[in-house]
Amino acid sequence: MRGGACCFSGRSLALANATARQQSRANESVILSMPAKFLGGMMPELNPSHIMQVGMGFFASKTLLSAVELGLFTALSKQPMTGAEIARTLGLNPRAVPDFPDALVALGFLERASEGAGATYTNTPESGKFLDRGSDGYIGGILEMANARLYPFWADLTEALRTGLPQNETKHSGEPMFAKLYQVPERLEQFMNAMSGISAGNFNAFAKKFDFSSYRTLCDVGGATGQLSCMVAAANSHMRCTSFDLPNVVPIATRKIVQAGLSERVTAVGGDFFVDPLPKADVITMGMILHDWNLEKKKVLIRKTYDALPEGGAFVVIEALIDDARRKNAFGLLMSLNMLIEFGDAFDYSGSDFASWCREVGFRRFEIIPLTGPSSAAVAYK
Ligand SMILES: C[S@@+](CC[C@H](N)C(=O)[O-])C[C@H]1O[C@@H](n2cnc3c(N)ncnc32)[C@H](O)[C@@H]1O
């Protein structure tokens, strides 16, 4: 597993818990190695801190999500501020300070220069790079969407577990998820920004790690803003890329491709991957596409990909692939529960699930390339 539990809480809590867990395990192993006669009914000392950390994790999560929503990190990128200045700038009630910024200090997202009312707060290097809306490394789009959509929808997880039904905007209408989501232009933009935020690190790593030397063309199916295509084209000057997605996404992708100065080698094409044939290319990529669908539809997309590739072509999926034993990649497993919330019957999967589905249609060789955090690329070669 690579960092699957990274999403839960701030550094200090995590460190405190790791130390407490190690201590508790050390105590347990000393006690368990004692001959039974010395134990005299003594129980190994158990520690509830991990239970508390996860159970109350939403305190930390929502504090960070509200800070992103309010633009706190963007405001602090311009100048350090005292608690009172933060409240004034963000339009907060005086009761919000100093608890709100101090909690973010304790969680590891802000730094505070000294003590008391005159102390100023600044971003940590990571908050400044990834959470300031003006930074080119901004990944807060996924947190903005988590705050606006996923956080309230996850309140109905128990209902989803009981019914197997989605708990998002489609809950009462039963409309298809993307059609419903894209009805509102602001929600379409928000979803696109969320995808850019969650995928930037993985696509950048993939563009640099994958060996493109024997390929010339790539089609990114469900390519959203064209981010993967642009990153591959920027890192591999011989590659021509097509970003294929639903027609209402094409103007957003085209705008981003022009902004990146890559219109010569990257094109956005509109279509429906269940209705239209996939554009032919040497490499076909799907970032977080198969996990949106049930097994039957996953297999339709795998078959269509096989048909669109030449002999020797590569099919690449980029996902938070679950470890084969389904024990370690907590983020991948939680993402699969998120697919229950969003779609009902959709689910995440492991590298060996992917290989077995691909083998059925004729793919012959497989490879896993670790990307960032809990995510990997699984590659099937035709
Ligand atoms: C979860 S997002 C993934 C976006 C991007 N690949 C990434 O990993 O950041 C799924 C994408 O599939 C696209 N999509 C959904 N249904 C589609 C369809 N029937 N045909 C083409 N694209 C579709 C959506 O518009 C969206 O951009």
The ligand as an SDF file (V2000), in Angstrom:
LIG
                    3D

 27 29  0  0  0  0  0  0  0  0999 V2000
  -14.5700   10.7990  -13.0730 C   0  0  0  0  0  0  0  0  0  0  0  0
  -14.4060   11.8530  -14.4400 S   0  0  0  0  0  0  0  0  0  0  0  0
  -12.7090   11.5810  -14.8340 C   0  0  0  0  0  0  0  0  0  0  0  0
  -12.0720   12.7210  -15.5470 C   0  0  0  0  0  0  0  0  0  0  0  0
  -10.5870   12.5600  -15.8910 C   0  0  0  0  0  0  0  0  0  0  0  0
  -10.3670   11.4100  -16.7570 N   0  0  0  0  0  0  0  0  0  0  0  0
   -9.7510   12.4280  -14.6560 C   0  0  0  0  0  0  0  0  0  0  0  0
   -9.3550   11.3070  -14.3010 O   0  0  0  0  0  0  0  0  0  0  0  0
   -9.4740   13.4490  -14.0120 O   0  0  0  0  0  0  0  0  0  0  0  0
  -15.2920   10.9930  -15.6800 C   0  0  0  0  0  0  0  0  0  0  0  0
  -15.2790   11.6680  -17.0390 C   0  0  0  0  0  0  0  0  0  0  0  0
  -15.9930   10.8220  -17.9530 O   0  0  0  0  0  0  0  0  0  0  0  0
  -16.7750   11.6420  -18.7940 C   0  0  0  0  0  0  0  0  0  0  0  0
  -17.9130   10.8560  -19.3070 N   0  0  0  0  0  0  0  0  0  0  0  0
  -18.9520   10.3560  -18.6080 C   0  0  0  0  0  0  0  0  0  0  0  0
  -19.7960    9.6850  -19.4100 N   0  0  0  0  0  0  0  0  0  0  0  0
  -19.2780    9.7670  -20.6600 C   0  0  0  0  0  0  0  0  0  0  0  0
  -19.6990    9.2530  -21.9220 C   0  0  0  0  0  0  0  0  0  0  0  0
  -20.8200    8.5260  -22.0350 N   0  0  0  0  0  0  0  0  0  0  0  0
  -18.9190    9.5150  -23.0080 N   0  0  0  0  0  0  0  0  0  0  0  0
  -17.7850   10.2570  -22.8810 C   0  0  0  0  0  0  0  0  0  0  0  0
  -17.3350   10.7520  -21.7140 N   0  0  0  0  0  0  0  0  0  0  0  0
  -18.0780   10.5110  -20.6080 C   0  0  0  0  0  0  0  0  0  0  0  0
  -17.2320   12.7570  -17.8720 C   0  0  0  0  0  0  0  0  0  0  0  0
  -17.6820   13.8910  -18.5820 O   0  0  0  0  0  0  0  0  0  0  0  0
  -15.9710   13.0070  -17.0470 C   0  0  0  0  0  0  0  0  0  0  0  0
  -15.1360   13.9560  -17.6470 O   0  0  0  0  0  0  0  0  0  0  0  0
  1  2  1  0
  2  3  1  0
  2 10  1  0
  3  4  1  0
  4  5  1  0
  5  6  1  0
  5  7  1  0
  7  8  2  0
  7  9  1  0
 10 11  1  0
 11 12  1  0
 11 26  1  0
 12 13  1  0
 13 14  1  0
 13 24  1  0
 14 15  1  0
 14 23  1  0
 15 16  2  0
 16 17  1  0
 17 18  1  0
 17 23  2  0
 18 19  1  0
 18 20  2  0
 20 21  1  0
 21 22  2  0
 22 23  1  0
 24 25  1  0
 24 26  1  0
 26 27  1  0
M  CHG  2   2   1   9  -1
M  END
$$$$
